[in-house]
Amino acid sequence: MKKTTLFLFLGTFLYLAACTQPAGNQNQSETTVTEVTSEVEFKDFGPDPFVFNIEDYTVQNETYRTSIWTGTYMQMTVMSIPAGGDIGEEMHPDIDQFLRVEAGSGIIYMGDEEGIFNFEERVEHDFAIFIPAGKWHNLVNDSNEPLKVYSIYSPVEHPHSTVHKTQEEGIAAHEHEHSHQH
């Protein structure tokens, strides 16, 4: 019985000793994950297959709007809305839109008539916004840092390889694009 007790004691001791080692010595194969931001190439990769780190593209973008992928039925752009800026009131009559906030914060407004918003919601990092076709909307950056978002349009809203460095450039291009469609 004494041998059994001794083995149980030694086994328990060794087990407890192994469990109470400092964290750095428990498993030498564990690695520390650090946030790595890769360099990205800003161009429209569509309609070819494309896999990428969407957060890297979104937070590194410095333009008001740049298309990253344009397909037949869908398009993705990245946007940087400056502190105190907005996307401007707009409505896409036959386009559903998805926005995701990667950095910054603001307020999304939506409504059924131009200038009349009956929906208002605060948004920040990791928030998703669904804008139904025909809904007037405006995303306002009310923070002191750029609001970094990506937008998915279905169907496509902008021409392949769109780059709008500023909101003014985006508005002028939109007016030009839509004046040629009629």
ChimeraX attribute file (.defattr): number of C-alpha atoms within 10 A of each C-alpha:
attribute: neighborCount
match mode: 1-to-1
recipient: residues
	/A:1	6
	/A:2	7
	/A:3	8
	/A:4	9
	/A:5	10
	/A:6	11
	/A:7	12
	/A:8	12
	/A:9	12
	/A:10	12
	/A:11	12
	/A:12	12
	/A:13	12
	/A:14	11
	/A:15	11
	/A:16	11
	/A:17	10
	/A:18	12
	/A:19	11
	/A:20	10
	/A:21	10
	/A:22	8
	/A:23	9
	/A:24	8
	/A:25	11
	/A:26	12
	/A:27	8
	/A:28	8
	/A:29	7
	/A:30	9
	/A:31	7
	/A:32	6
	/A:33	6
	/A:34	6
	/A:35	6
	/A:36	7
	/A:37	12
	/A:38	10
	/A:39	9
	/A:40	13
	/A:41	9
	/A:42	15
	/A:43	14
	/A:44	21
	/A:45	17
	/A:46	18
	/A:47	14
	/A:48	10
	/A:49	8
	/A:50	10
	/A:51	7
	/A:52	8
	/A:53	10
	/A:54	12
	/A:55	18
	/A:56	15
	/A:57	24
	/A:58	25
	/A:59	21
	/A:60	17
	/A:61	19
	/A:62	18
	/A:63	17
	/A:64	23
	/A:65	24
	/A:66	27
	/A:67	25
	/A:68	24
	/A:69	23
	/A:70	25
	/A:71	17
	/A:72	10
	/A:73	11
	/A:74	18
	/A:75	24
	/A:76	23
	/A:77	25
	/A:78	28
	/A:79	30
	/A:80	29
	/A:81	24
	/A:82	23
	/A:83	17
	/A:84	14
	/A:85	18
	/A:86	20
	/A:87	20
	/A:88	12
	/A:89	14
	/A:90	15
	/A:91	21
	/A:92	16
	/A:93	11
	/A:94	13
	/A:95	19
	/A:96	20
	/A:97	22
	/A:98	17
	/A:99	20
	/A:100	21
	/A:101	23
	/A:102	21
	/A:103	18
	/A:104	23
	/A:105	25
	/A:106	23
	/A:107	16
	/A:108	19
	/A:109	21
	/A:110	23
	/A:111	17
	/A:112	14
	/A:113	13
	/A:114	13
	/A:115	14
	/A:116	12
	/A:117	16
	/A:118	10
	/A:119	11
	/A:120	14
	/A:121	11
	/A:122	13
	/A:123	19
	/A:124	18
	/A:125	15
	/A:126	12
	/A:127	14
	/A:128	15
	/A:129	15
	/A:130	12
	/A:131	19
	/A:132	17
	/A:133	15
	/A:134	16
	/A:135	21
	/A:136	21
	/A:137	26
	/A:138	19
	/A:139	25
	/A:140	23
	/A:141	25
	/A:142	18
	/A:143	15
	/A:144	12
	/A:145	15
	/A:146	21
	/A:147	28
	/A:148	28
	/A:149	30
	/A:150	25
	/A:151	21
	/A:152	22
	/A:153	21
	/A:154	17
	/A:155	16
	/A:156	19
	/A:157	21
	/A:158	19
	/A:159	13
	/A:160	19
	/A:161	17
	/A:162	18
	/A:163	23
	/A:164	18
	/A:165	15
	/A:166	16
	/A:167	20
	/A:168	12
	/A:169	13
	/A:170	19
	/A:171	14
	/A:172	11
	/A:173	17
	/A:174	14
	/A:175	10
	/A:176	11
	/A:177	14
	/A:178	9
	/A:179	9
	/A:180	7
	/A:181	6
	/A:182	5
